[in-house]
Amino acid sequence: MTEPVVTGFLLVDKPKGWTSHDVVAKIRNHIGGKVGHAGTLDPMATGLLVLGIGRATRLLRFVQGAEKEYIATALFGVATDSLDADGAILTREPLPVVDDDVIGVMARFTGEILQIPPMVSARRVEGRRLYELAREGEIVEREARPVTIHRLELLDLAPSDYPEVTFRTVCSTGTYVRTLADDLARALGGRAYLTELRRVRIGALHVDDSISVTEAVEAIESGEIDRILLSSAAGLADLPEIRVDEAMASAVRDGRELPEILLPSGTDADTPIRIEDRHGDLIAVYRRGDTALRPEVVLS
């Protein structure tokens, strides 16, 4: 299978019932070559899935590290073994909370918090995926990991003995929103599981700019893939930028270090930096070293 001559990012609105791999496989079957994604969505979830096409697959890690925004709905008072609607019900106890109750505990889950990954997740423990162990009936100890909840906002609550609670969260990569929902309910004396989850944003990339899998396939089959692709530079718009002249662009393509003086002011030491040629095309991603800027990914 040859690599496609096109390269860039494709923003897809993942439908419910599809795995992230299903979407990747569908697009790969039609375009050929390398296709990958930045950040898995569970089958029950919908929303923004960022695909890398061709050489842009090498850039997906920089997208995956960006903050993410979700809108989620949880059913309070009921627990499932997967913490979402795809799991089996474990317990059912009324939890008739109201808006002020939920808002009151949200502050405790804002900022840097510790989360225990759910058993039905892709996290690895001693080389095995947790969901693989869960299918075998095993429950293992999981280490709590730090994540950051930048924003947590109640959007709606339908009063009931088993209220449906809809909230928005902006969080760091690695956050489990279903764990967050259950932790909120636990803080109120009960349990909860997610009934709906929609990812609406990754960094500067928004689901409003995405297309359906069907639309993507139609564009590819009609030879209009360039129309639906986002350039590599635009896909990494969150990263600070250095634009270089032709002589320096040639040095970048050779993988040479760049002087630290080029670093945009206010850039953190560990922040990736996109390097563009004079036309605004992305040619590399660099990162600050001890005394110079060093290449991390060179595209050409």
N, C-alpha and C positions, 0 to 999 in steps of 0.2 A: 504494500500500500504506500503510495507516494505522498509526500507532504504537500498540502495544498499551497498554491502560490500566494494565496491570500493569508493575511495574519491580522489578528485583532481580537476584540472581545465581542461576544454576543450575549445580550441581556435577554433572558427567557423568563417568562412567568410560568413557573412550574405548576402543573395541575395537580389536584389531590389524587392520591392513589399511585402516582408515579414516584419511583425512587430517583435520586439525582443521577445515578448510573443509567437508568432508563433513558433520561433525557440526553445524556452524553452519547449513549449508544445510538440513539435515533439520529442525532445530528451527524455523528461519525459515519454512519451507514450511507448518508446522502452526500457528504462532502469528501470523505476519505481523509487519510492523514491523521495528524494529532488533534485531539479534542480533549480538554479536561475541564474541571469545574473548581470554583473557589468556595468551599464551604457547603457541607452536606445539609440537605433538608430532609426531614423524615417523610415517609410516604403520605401521612395525613396532612402535612403542611403544604401550603401554597406560597407563591411569591417569587421574589427575585433570586434567580440562579445565574451566576456569572460564568459563562463559558469562555475558555481561551482556545483560539483556533491557531494552528500552526505554531510559529515561534512564540506567540503570546502565552502558550502553556507554561513557558518558563517564568512568566511574570505573575502567575496566579497567586503565589505565596504572598505577594505584596498587597493584593486585593483581600486575601483571606485574613490578613492581620488587621484590617480596618474595623472600626466600630460598626455594629449592626443594630438595626431598628426593627422591632417586631410589634405586631398587634395580635394579642392572644385573648382567647376566651376560655375560662376554666369553670368547671362545675364543682362547687364547694359542697363538702359533705360526703363525697364518694372518692374512694381510692382505687386505682388499678395497678397491676403489677408493672406496667410500662410507664405510668404517670401520664398516659394519653389515651385517646379513644380507641386505639388499636389493641389495648391490653384487656385482660380479664379482671372483673371487679373483685376486689379483696374485701372492702368494708363499705358500709353505708350507714352513716349516722347523721341526723339533721345538724346543720350548721347555719342557723338563721341570722347571719350577720347583715349589717347595713353599711352604707357608704362610709360613715365616719369610722367604723371598726376597721375596714380595710385600709383607708387612708392613714389611720393611726399607726398601723404596723409597717406601712410601706417605707417609712423613714429608716427603719431598722435594716432594710435590705437595699439601701442606696449607698453608693461608694464602693470601696473594696470589701468584698465579703468572701466567705469560704463556702464552696459547694461540693457536695458529694455526688459524683456522676451516677446517674441511674444505671441499674443493671442492664437494661435494654438500651445500650448505647455502643458507639464504635470505639470507645476508649479501650486501650490495650492494658491488660494486667498480665505480667509474665508472658508476653508474646501472644496472648489470646484476646480476641475481641470480647468485650463484656456480653454482647448480645449472643455470641456463640456459646458462652458458658451458661447464659440464662436459658437457652434452648435445651441444654442438657440438664436443666433443673438445678444448676449450681448457683449459690449466692456467695460471693466472695467479699472480703473487706476491701473497701475502696478508700483511697486517700482523698481527704478534702483538699480542693485546689482553689487558689485565689482567683477570683474574677472581679471585674469592675462593672457596677450598674451605674451608668452615668445619669440615667433618668428613669423614673418609674411613676406612672400616672394612671389613675383610675379613670376609665372612659365611661363605663356603664355598669350598673348592677341591677338585676331583676330580683326584687325581694321574694324570698321563698324559704322554706325549710332547707331547700337545696338550691341556693342562688347561683345564677350564672353571672360571672364577674369578667368583664372585659377591661383589659389594661394595655397600655403602651409601655414598652421598655426600650431604652437605648443602652447597649451593653458591649462589653469587650468580646473579642473572639474567645471561644471556649465556654461561653455561658450556656447552660441548659435552661431554657425558658420553662419547660415542664417541671423541672426541679424548683425553680423560682415560684411557680404557682403553688406547688405543694408546700413549700416552706412558708408562704404567706398564710395558707390555711392552717398549718401546724401552729403558727404563732397565735392563731385565733382559737386553738383547741380542737382542730379537726384535720381533715385531709381534703385534697382536691386533685383533679386530673384535667388535662387540656382537652377541650373539645374542638378547638380551632386554633391554628397558628398561621400567621402570614408574615413573611419577611418583606418589608417594604423598602429597606435601604441597606446598602453596604458602602460605608464611606460616602462619597459623592454620587454613587450610582443608585438610581431610584427605580422602583418597579414601574412607575408611570412611563418610563422610557423603554420598557421591555416589550417583547412580542410573544405570542403564543408559539408552541412547538409547531403547530400546523402552519402558521404564517412563516416561520423560519424555513420549514421544508419547502414550501411553495416558492420562496425567494431563491433558495439554493437551486431548485430544479429549473427555474426560469432564467438562471444565470445572473441573478441580481443580488448575489451575496454581499457585494461591496455596499449596497444600499442599506443593509441591516447591520453591518459591522461597525463597531466603535473602534477608533484607532487606539493603538497601544498607549500613546501619550494621553489621550482623553480618558482611557480606562484607569490610569494612574494619576488622575488630576489631584488627588489628595497629597501627593508627594511634592516636596519642594523641587524647584526646577533650576537647572543650569543650562543655558543655551550657548553653544560654542560655535566658533567660526570653522571654516573648512579644514584648516591646518590642525586645529585641536580635535575636530571630529575624527580625523584620520588617526590621531594618537589614541583616541577612545576606542576606535574599532580594532586597534592593535592591542587593547587591554592595558594601556599604560596608566600609571597613576596621574592624578591631577593635583595641582597645588591647592593647599587648604584655603588659600585666600579667596578662592571661588565660592566657598561655602556660603549659601544665603544666610544672612544674619538671623539669629534666633533659632537656628536649626539644632535640635538635640543631637547629641553625639551618636546615637544609635539609629537615627532616622535614615531610611533609604532616600536617595536623591535621584531623580530622573534626569538623564543627560539627553538633550535634544540638539539636533543640528540646526543650522540657520533657517531651515524651512519648517521647523517645529516637529520634525519626525523623531520619534524616540529611537536612540541608538544604544542606550545602556542604562543600567541602574548601578549607581555607586553608593558606597557607604564610607563614612569617615573612619580613617585608621589613626594610628598614633601620630603621624606627621604629615599625612597626605590623604587624599580621597582615593579609595581603591575600588576597582570594578567588582561587582557581585554578579551581574548578568550583562553580557555583551551580545547584542542581537545581530550584529553584522561584522 
